[in-house]
Amino acid sequence: MTRPGLLTEEKEDLKDFWSRYLDYFEMINDSRLYRDFLRAGIRSLEIRPGAKILDAGCGFAYWSFSLIDWLSRNDPQALGTISITAFDYVEKVLRTAQEKFSFISAERLKQRSPQFRVVLGDANTELKALEDRYYDIIGANLLLPYVKDPLASLKKMAEKLKPGGQIVVTSLIPNPRLIIVVLAYVWERLWNKKGWGEIKHNLPKGWQLYKEANKIKELTKSGVFKYFSKPELKELLSSAGLERVTVRSALAGQGLIAIGQKPEH
Ligand SMILES: C[S@@+](CC[C@H](N)C(=O)[O-])C[C@H]1O[C@@H](n2cnc3c(N)ncnc32)[C@H](O)[C@@H]1O
């Protein structure tokens, strides 16, 4: 299916859309429900010392930071030995990802800091800037629903995996009820007794996020974006030649996490 490069009436490029959307998306990353979603996939991976990791469609690289956080709690010795490459097709978000990493590295990780680099790359194309059969692990968190041809992109990413390497792919379910994620965010704040102060402070951002999320909904309705059901996601990974595919429900039933492995031979 060919998808238009422009957003309907507003004639806005998708890259501009993402560049703006991610500023609001920061709020979602602040919710425990969403952080658990990231961690749930990471926990199931086999991250060995020296692992080479690719964060595909990284945005501000929250998936990478979640992986770093998980390792710093569970295998701190391995942390300084791994290397992470994060790519996205929006240049601006890569700069922010790099800045965020530098901050975390200097403040928290210090001598245990992994290597981290950002690369401009479009999952709709050949991804020539990335090495073939090089990565032990690829994370594609909420990327495939937004590319032109998810199977073609997944196959290209699978080429970057070493034999035996693992890929974790996530999606929302078709017609997700995002209000559940929003309510979880509000509830968490109230429960933590951060109270209305923080909620009120974040209201304008929250409203913008809601409006942007509605655009995603429209683009999904018109077939530009596509969320997957469990069987569809399983089929997608199997069709890309991946083995031992598992798919499970997460994000209070509104998201899916799929893991597959590249055959050894
Ligand atoms: C919903 S955001 C998820 C960001 C990030 N993975 C995270 O977990 O925070 C979708 C991301 O995919 C990126 N993206 C969309 N289409 C892309 C493509 N064809 N190639 C590379 N990145 C793409 C967007 O720029 C955006 O950063």
Ligand as a Chemical Component Dictionary entry (heavy atoms), coordinates in Angstrom:
data_LIG
# 
_chem_comp.id                   LIG 
_chem_comp.type                 NON-POLYMER 
_chem_comp.pdbx_formal_charge   0 
_chem_comp.three_letter_code    LIG 
# 
loop_
_chem_comp_atom.comp_id 
_chem_comp_atom.atom_id 
_chem_comp_atom.alt_atom_id 
_chem_comp_atom.type_symbol 
_chem_comp_atom.charge 
_chem_comp_atom.model_Cartn_x 
_chem_comp_atom.model_Cartn_y 
_chem_comp_atom.model_Cartn_z 
_chem_comp_atom.pdbx_ordinal 
LIG C1  C1  C 0  5.384  7.170  18.558 1  
LIG S1  S1  S 1  7.007  7.730  18.247 2  
LIG C2  C2  C 0  7.952  6.530  19.184 3  
LIG C3  C3  C 0  9.324  7.058  19.501 4  
LIG C4  C4  C 0  10.234 6.120  20.279 5  
LIG N1  N1  N 0  10.405 4.834  19.651 6  
LIG C5  C5  C 0  9.813  5.962  21.722 7  
LIG O1  O1  O 0  9.590  4.828  22.123 8  
LIG O2  O2  O -1 9.741  6.961  22.455 9  
LIG C6  C6  C 0  7.322  7.240  16.550 10 
LIG C7  C7  C 0  8.724  7.574  16.082 11 
LIG O3  O3  O 0  8.957  6.924  14.824 12 
LIG C8  C8  C 0  9.679  7.820  14.001 13 
LIG N2  N2  N 0  9.458  7.422  12.620 14 
LIG C9  C9  C 0  8.283  7.358  11.944 15 
LIG N3  N3  N 0  8.489  6.925  10.683 16 
LIG C10 C10 C 0  9.816  6.695  10.568 17 
LIG C11 C11 C 0  10.648 6.226  9.525  18 
LIG N4  N4  N 0  10.146 5.943  8.331  19 
LIG N5  N5  N 0  11.969 6.078  9.743  20 
LIG C12 C12 C 0  12.499 6.398  10.965 21 
LIG N6  N6  N 0  11.780 6.857  11.989 22 
LIG C13 C13 C 0  10.448 7.001  11.805 23 
LIG C14 C14 C 0  9.111  9.186  14.344 24 
LIG O4  O4  O 0  9.938  10.230 13.928 25 
LIG C15 C15 C 0  8.983  9.066  15.848 26 
LIG O5  O5  O 0  10.167 9.453  16.471 27 
# 
loop_
_chem_comp_bond.comp_id 
_chem_comp_bond.atom_id_1 
_chem_comp_bond.atom_id_2 
_chem_comp_bond.value_order 
_chem_comp_bond.pdbx_ordinal 
LIG C1  S1  SING 1  
LIG S1  C2  SING 2  
LIG S1  C6  SING 3  
LIG C2  C3  SING 4  
LIG C3  C4  SING 5  
LIG C4  N1  SING 6  
LIG C4  C5  SING 7  
LIG C5  O1  DOUB 8  
LIG C5  O2  SING 9  
LIG C6  C7  SING 10 
LIG C7  O3  SING 11 
LIG C7  C15 SING 12 
LIG O3  C8  SING 13 
LIG C8  N2  SING 14 
LIG C8  C14 SING 15 
LIG N2  C9  SING 16 
LIG N2  C13 SING 17 
LIG C9  N3  DOUB 18 
LIG N3  C10 SING 19 
LIG C10 C11 SING 20 
LIG C10 C13 DOUB 21 
LIG C11 N4  SING 22 
LIG C11 N5  DOUB 23 
LIG N5  C12 SING 24 
LIG C12 N6  DOUB 25 
LIG N6  C13 SING 26 
LIG C14 O4  SING 27 
LIG C14 C15 SING 28 
LIG C15 O5  SING 29 
# 
